[in-house]
Amino acid sequence: NNCEIARCGDGVLHAGVEACDDGNEDDTDGCTSTCRVASCGDGFLQPGEQCDDGNDDNTDACLNTCVLPSCGNGVVQVGIEACDDGNGIDSDACTTACELARCGDGLVQAGVEDCDDGNDNDADACLTSCHQAVCGDGVIRGNVEQCDDGNADDADGCRNNCRLPRCGDGVVQAGE
């Protein structure tokens, strides 16, 4: 005892007043300069922490768990991610790239899209509306349909089976 007034930083632990006192001003060791045990959220970067901003805001540049935000962590980073459900599933409303699912993204959204090939070609098996191409949808698929007028009139210029009318097809056309 040197008869000095006890203070934080004197290297002496004062029970009930200080959690620690290592006698230095180094905030990056196990005891901060405020005589508190270093921990995530204290505002000081400690070993094992990627960041530590000392606040409770989970939507900023450092999560409350002292890790840097990333897509897939379940926390939406405003201005960076459109969504983040953290589930690793591409067939729901939020993709694993933290973008909102949409028709044309190449990912089939379960219960919403029949298909999604990610292209702008309506002549293939998947329309740009993300529905399966079928005879009668009004879109001619090359090498599969000869015509597709999208109606149920078998006596016009396109049969209901998406074939051009011809003599002997069982349907009387104008002029036959």
N, C-alpha and C positions, 0 to 999 in steps of 0.2 A: 504494500500500500504506500503510494507516494503522496497521498493526501490531495490529489487532483480531483476535480469534479469529473464524474463519469460522463463520457460522451461517445457517440457512435464514431467509430474509426480509431479508437484508442487501443484496439487489439484485445480488449478485455470484454468477455461476454457478460452482460448485465441481465441476469435472469428475469423474465417477465417483462422486460423492456425491449430487448433486442433478440432477434431470431439467430443472428450470427454477428461476429465482429472480427474480421481478419486483419484489421489495422491498415488497410490500404484503400485506395480510391479506384481500384480496378473493378469495373462493373461487369466484366466478362468472365470472372472466375465464379466460384460457387456462392459468393456472398457479395451483394451489391454495396455500393458506397452509402446506402441508406440503412445498412445493417439488416437487410431482409435476404432470405435465402433466394438465390436466383431461380426463376421459373419462367415458363412460357407465359407471356402477357405482361412481363415487367418492363418492357420497352428496351431491353438490352439483349443483343444477340449472343446467345450462349451456344456452346458445342451441342450439336444435334438439332439445332433450330435452323431452318432455312431463312426465316425472317422473324421479327418480333416488333410490332409497331405499338404495342402497349394499349391497344383499344379493343373494344368489343364488337367492332364492325366487321362482319364476315364477308362483306361484299367489296372490300377494298383490296389493295395489293398484297395483303397478308391475312391469311385465315387465323381464326382464334386458336388453332392448333399449332401455330407457328410454322406452317408450311406455305409455300407459294401457291396461289390458286392455279388450278389446271382444269381443263375440260374433263368431265367425268367425276368430279369430286362431289357433285350434288348441290353445289352452291353457284347460283347464276352471278357471273361477273358482269355487271351492268356496263354496256357499251362494248363489250368484247364477245359475250355469248348471248345467243337468242334464248337459250334454254340450257338446263343442265340437270337431268334427272338422276344422273349417277348410276344408271342401271346397266349400261353396256349393251342395250338392245336397240337395234336399228329399225325394228318394225313398229315402234310406237310413235308418239307425236314428237319426240325429241331424238335426233340421231346421235350416234356416238361422237360426232363432230360438233356437238352442241349447237346444231342448227335445227330450226323447226322443219319437220318433215313436210314435203310438198310433192305434188305430182311432177315428175320429170327429174327427180334427184337420183334416180336409179335404184332406189330402195322401196320395196313394197310395204306400205303402211297397212298393217293388219286391220281388217274390218272397214277400210276406207277405199283402198285401191285393189283392183283385180290383178294388175300388173304394173310395172314401172321399169321400162328399159332405158330410161334416161335419154332418149333421142327425140328428134322432131319428125320422125318418119311415120306417117299414118298408113303406109303400104305394108307394114310388117304385122306381126301378131298382136302387138300392143299399141293401142292408139295413144295420141298425145293427151287424151283425157284420162289415161291410166285405166282404161277398160279394155277387155279382150276384144279384139276385132272379130266380128261375126258377120255372116251374110245377113244383110238387111239393116246394117248400121249406117248406110249411106256413104261408106268409104270403100273404094275399090282397092283390094289387096292384090298386088301384082303376082302373077303366076298361080293364083288361087281362084280369083273371081274374074269373070269376063265383064261384069257390070255389077253395080250395087246402087239402086236408086232409093233405097231406104223406105220403100212402101210395100204394101201387101197386094198391089195390083199386078196380077200375073199376066194380064193381057196388054201391058204397055211395052215399052222397048227393052225391058229387063225382066226376066223371070224371077220368081221368088227364091229360086235356088242360086241366084246370082250368075246365071248363064244367059247368053243372048238367045232370043227366041229363034226357032228354026222350024221348018216344015217337018211334021212328024213328031213334034215334042209333046203332043197331047193337048195343046192349048191352041184354040183358034185365034189367030191374030188378025188384025185388019188387013184385008187384001188376000186372005186365004180362002 
